[in-house]
């Protein structure tokens, strides 16, 4: 498969996985339960955390698609990259493209 196509697919996969964990309920409310188990804050608390602090807890991580995007990009870059140089570039590129997509769609999900 063409490496550009793999990069684009990895970017969309990263975006979708981040939204799946942070926003969607999932089948049988599995992701909703995961967020509740981690101690997900109320909507007002979420907004405060997003504005004033890094995701330093599991609940904070599960509430932040940008934070999850970085972690998912590190995993997905393993599938696309051929060597360490490509891995670093792809990991940063996928995370950046995911953040761009997230920024373009914030408030529309």
N, C-alpha and C positions, 0 to 999 in steps of 0.2 A: 504494500500500500504506500502511496506517496506520503512523504514525511509531513508535508504541509496539511494534507487531509487529516493525518493522525493528530497533528497539533490542533486543528480546528475542532475535531471530534473530542479531543481531551479537554479543550476549553469549555465546550458545551456540557460535557460530562461533569466537569468541576462545578460549573454554574448550577446544573440541575441537582447534583448531590448536595450542594450547600443549601439550596432552597428546600430540598426534601427534608433535611434535618431541622432547619431553623423555622420553617413555615408550615409545611404540610403535616397533616395528622397521620397519614399512612394507612395501610391496610390494618384493620383492627386497632386503629389509633396507636400503633406501635411507637411512632415518633413523638406523638403527644405524651404518651406515657414515659418515654425516655426523658423528655424535657421536664416533666413533672418530677420524675425520680431525681433528676439532677438539681432540683430546687429552682426551677424557672421562676423568675420574678414576674410580678404583674406588669401590665403595659407601661405604666408610668415609671416603674423601676427600670424596665428595659431601656426606655428612652434616656433616662438619666445615666445608666451605665454606658450606653453607646456614645453619649456626649462627653462624659467626664472621666472615663477610665478604660484601661485595657481589659481584655478578657482574661482575668487572672484566676477564674474559677471554672469548673466544668459547666455550671449554669451559664456563665458569661460566654463561654465558647459556643454552647449550643444555641445561643441567642444571636450570634453574630455571623452572618454569611461571609463577611470579609475574612474573619479569622479562620473559619472552616475552609474557605477557599484556598488559603495558604497551605493548610495541611493536606487537603485533597490534591493540590497541584504537585506537592512533593511526591505523592504516591503515583499520580498519573504520569508524571514525567519519566518515571521508571519504565513505563510501557513504550514511550516514544523515543527516548534518547539512546544513542549508541555508545557514547563515552561520557566521561565526567564533565567535559566542557559543554556538550549538548545537554546533559542533565541539568546543569545549573541554568543555562539559557532557557530551556524549556520550562523548568519549574517556575522561574521568574516570569516568563512570558505567559504561561497559563494562568498564574495567579493575577497578573496584571490585566489580562483579557477578561478573566472572571470578574474582577472588581469593576472593570469598565461596563460589562454587561449588567452587573448588579446596580451600578450607579444609574444606568440608562432606564432601568425598570423599577427602581425604588418607588414605592407608593402605588404601583400598578398590580401587584400580586394579590 
